[in-house]
């Protein structure tokens, strides 16, 4: 079942909640994808930012979570956006390094390396948005 809206719960002053459904129309989605691609192009071409960063320089499509965040930021409906666990990584990237330690690393394929670049740049954007806008990011 395709949902063309997202559901947001808002806290009321009396500790209750109320529901708002926000329509995610095709035009908003396309604008957010275009904005995400533009953000990636700008970040990828910044020589200072990529110095010393193993995964940088993504020019691929933004992730769905990133596009959704851009749509929410553009909507003006939110006084604050809390993002938990973004950007997420595929479960296959978690590997044991022994002694109960887990490391997160992409595999050797071009597709996984490109996704790693995309996620690093999106994480940078989230951190920047936290400092300059109404967004909270928790990892």
C-alpha positions as CSV (number, residue, x, y, z in Angstrom):
1,X,0.0,0.0,0.0
2,X,1.5,3.3,-1.1
3,X,1.0,6.2,1.3
4,X,1.3,9.7,-0.2
5,X,1.5,11.4,3.1
6,X,3.5,11.3,6.3
7,X,1.9,11.3,9.7
8,X,3.3,13.6,12.4
9,X,2.4,13.5,16.0
10,X,2.5,16.8,18.0
11,X,2.6,17.1,21.7
12,X,-0.2,19.3,23.2
13,X,0.4,21.3,26.4
14,X,-1.8,19.0,28.4
15,X,0.5,16.0,27.7
16,X,-1.8,14.7,24.9
17,X,-1.0,14.4,21.2
18,X,-2.7,15.4,18.1
19,X,-2.2,14.1,14.6
20,X,-1.4,16.0,11.4
21,X,-1.2,14.4,8.0
22,X,1.1,16.1,5.5
23,X,0.6,15.3,1.9
24,X,3.9,14.4,0.1
25,X,3.0,15.4,-3.4
26,X,5.1,14.6,-6.5
27,X,6.2,18.2,-7.0
28,X,7.5,18.5,-3.5
29,X,9.4,15.3,-3.8
30,X,11.0,16.2,-7.2
31,X,12.0,19.6,-5.8
32,X,13.6,17.9,-2.7
33,X,15.4,15.4,-4.9
34,X,16.8,18.2,-7.0
35,X,17.8,20.1,-3.9
36,X,19.5,17.0,-2.5
37,X,21.5,16.5,-5.7
38,X,22.5,20.1,-5.7
39,X,23.7,19.9,-2.1
40,X,25.7,16.8,-3.0
41,X,27.3,18.5,-6.0
42,X,28.3,21.5,-3.9
43,X,29.8,19.4,-1.0
44,X,31.6,17.0,-3.4
45,X,33.4,19.9,-5.2
46,X,34.6,21.6,-1.9
47,X,38.3,20.8,-1.7
48,X,38.7,21.9,1.9
49,X,35.9,19.7,3.2
50,X,37.1,16.6,1.6
51,X,40.7,16.9,2.9
52,X,41.5,13.8,5.0
53,X,38.0,12.3,4.6
54,X,38.1,8.7,3.3
55,X,34.6,8.8,1.8
56,X,33.8,12.1,0.2
57,X,32.8,13.2,-3.3
58,X,29.3,11.7,-3.8
59,X,27.5,12.8,-6.9
60,X,24.8,10.2,-6.8
61,X,21.2,10.6,-5.9
62,X,20.4,11.5,-2.3
63,X,19.0,8.8,0.0
64,X,15.3,8.6,0.7
65,X,15.7,9.7,4.3
66,X,17.6,12.8,3.1
67,X,14.9,13.7,0.6
68,X,12.3,13.3,3.3
69,X,14.2,15.6,5.7
70,X,14.5,18.2,3.0
71,X,10.7,18.0,2.3
72,X,10.0,18.5,6.0
73,X,12.4,21.4,6.3
74,X,10.9,23.0,3.2
75,X,7.3,22.5,4.4
76,X,7.5,25.1,7.2
77,X,5.1,22.9,9.3
78,X,7.7,21.9,11.9
79,X,9.0,24.2,14.5
80,X,11.8,21.6,15.1
81,X,12.8,18.3,13.4
82,X,14.5,15.6,15.5
83,X,16.4,13.1,13.4
84,X,17.4,9.9,15.1
85,X,20.0,7.6,13.6
86,X,20.4,9.4,10.3
87,X,22.1,8.7,8.1
88,X,21.5,5.0,8.6
89,X,23.9,2.4,7.2
90,X,23.0,-1.1,5.8
91,X,23.2,-3.9,8.3
92,X,25.8,-5.7,6.2
93,X,28.3,-2.9,7.0
94,X,28.5,-4.0,10.7
95,X,31.4,-6.4,11.3
96,X,33.0,-7.9,14.3
97,X,36.5,-6.8,15.1
98,X,36.8,-9.3,17.9
99,X,36.4,-9.0,21.7
100,X,32.8,-7.9,21.3
101,X,33.8,-4.8,19.2
102,X,31.7,-3.8,16.1
103,X,33.0,-1.7,13.3
104,X,31.0,-0.1,10.6
105,X,32.6,-0.1,7.1
106,X,31.3,-0.4,3.6
107,X,32.2,-3.4,1.4
108,X,34.6,-3.1,-1.5
109,X,32.0,-2.7,-4.3
110,X,31.7,0.6,-6.2
111,X,28.0,0.8,-5.2
112,X,28.8,0.5,-1.4
113,X,31.7,3.0,-1.7
114,X,29.4,5.5,-3.4
115,X,26.7,5.0,-0.8
116,X,29.4,5.6,1.9
117,X,30.3,8.9,0.3
118,X,26.6,9.9,0.1
119,X,26.0,9.1,3.7
120,X,29.1,11.0,4.9
121,X,28.0,14.1,3.0
122,X,24.5,13.8,4.3
123,X,25.7,13.5,7.8
124,X,27.8,16.7,7.3
125,X,24.6,18.4,6.1
126,X,22.6,17.3,9.1
127,X,25.3,18.6,11.5
128,X,25.4,21.9,9.6
129,X,21.6,22.1,9.7
130,X,21.7,21.5,13.4
131,X,23.9,24.6,13.9
132,X,22.0,26.9,11.6
133,X,18.3,25.9,11.7
134,X,15.6,24.2,13.7
135,X,16.9,20.6,13.4
136,X,18.1,18.3,16.1
137,X,20.3,15.3,15.2
138,X,20.9,12.3,17.4
139,X,23.2,9.5,16.6
